[in-house]
Amino acid sequence: MKKPQQAVHTAFKTVCAAAALVALVAANPAAAADAGNGKVLSDSHNCAACHGVNLNKPVSPEYPKLAGQHADYVYMALRQYQMGTGNPHLGRNNAIMQAQVQSLSQSDMKDLAAYIESLNGDLVQKK
């Protein structure tokens, strides 16, 4: 095999192995989020103070409705707030949210995201 082809082949194998590992971790039921713990976290962090009753009626139009939002989106948003401006490509800059999420583990954020997704909300999905 020529060296450029060998490099492409090695890169392809590496990408396939990484994809298989991600799929294996994602399919692991032990890593399932706990929406019940997410409710406890939501209450203890007083999310309703800004996002309103059932996280669906924000106290200000600049705050988003959360109820019913996809868990993977909520989780990534929480991670981005945790990263803050330290990562300019991925971080989100909001002092209130950054303070709220600093003490959360990744598991806590997944639980919180599962709880938020379980709520009935006014979000509309295009069909």
Secondary structure in CASP SS format (residue, H / E / C, confidence):
PFRMAT SS
TARGET T0000
AUTHOR 0000-0000-0000
METHOD secondary structure of the structure
MODEL  1
M C 1.00
K C 1.00
K H 1.00
P H 1.00
Q H 1.00
Q H 1.00
A H 1.00
V H 1.00
H H 1.00
T H 1.00
A H 1.00
F H 1.00
K H 1.00
T H 1.00
V H 1.00
C H 1.00
A H 1.00
A H 1.00
A H 1.00
A H 1.00
L H 1.00
V H 1.00
A H 1.00
L H 1.00
V H 1.00
A H 1.00
A C 1.00
N C 1.00
P H 1.00
A H 1.00
A H 1.00
A C 1.00
A C 1.00
D C 1.00
A H 1.00
G H 1.00
N H 1.00
G H 1.00
K H 1.00
V H 1.00
L H 1.00
S H 1.00
D H 1.00
S H 1.00
H C 1.00
N C 1.00
C C 1.00
A H 1.00
A H 1.00
C H 1.00
H H 1.00
G C 1.00
V H 1.00
N H 1.00
L H 1.00
N C 1.00
K C 1.00
P C 1.00
V C 1.00
S C 1.00
P C 1.00
E C 1.00
Y C 1.00
P C 1.00
K C 1.00
L C 1.00
A C 1.00
G C 1.00
Q C 1.00
H C 1.00
A H 1.00
D H 1.00
Y H 1.00
V H 1.00
Y H 1.00
M H 1.00
A H 1.00
L H 1.00
R H 1.00
Q H 1.00
Y H 1.00
Q H 1.00
M H 1.00
G H 1.00
T H 1.00
G H 1.00
N C 1.00
P C 1.00
H C 1.00
L C 1.00
G C 1.00
R C 1.00
N C 1.00
N C 1.00
A H 1.00
I H 1.00
M H 1.00
Q H 1.00
A H 1.00
Q H 1.00
V H 1.00
Q C 1.00
S C 1.00
L C 1.00
S C 1.00
Q H 1.00
S H 1.00
D H 1.00
M H 1.00
K H 1.00
D H 1.00
L H 1.00
A H 1.00
A H 1.00
Y H 1.00
I H 1.00
E H 1.00
S H 1.00
L C 1.00
N C 1.00
G C 1.00
D C 1.00
L C 1.00
V C 1.00
Q C 1.00
K C 1.00
K C 1.00
END
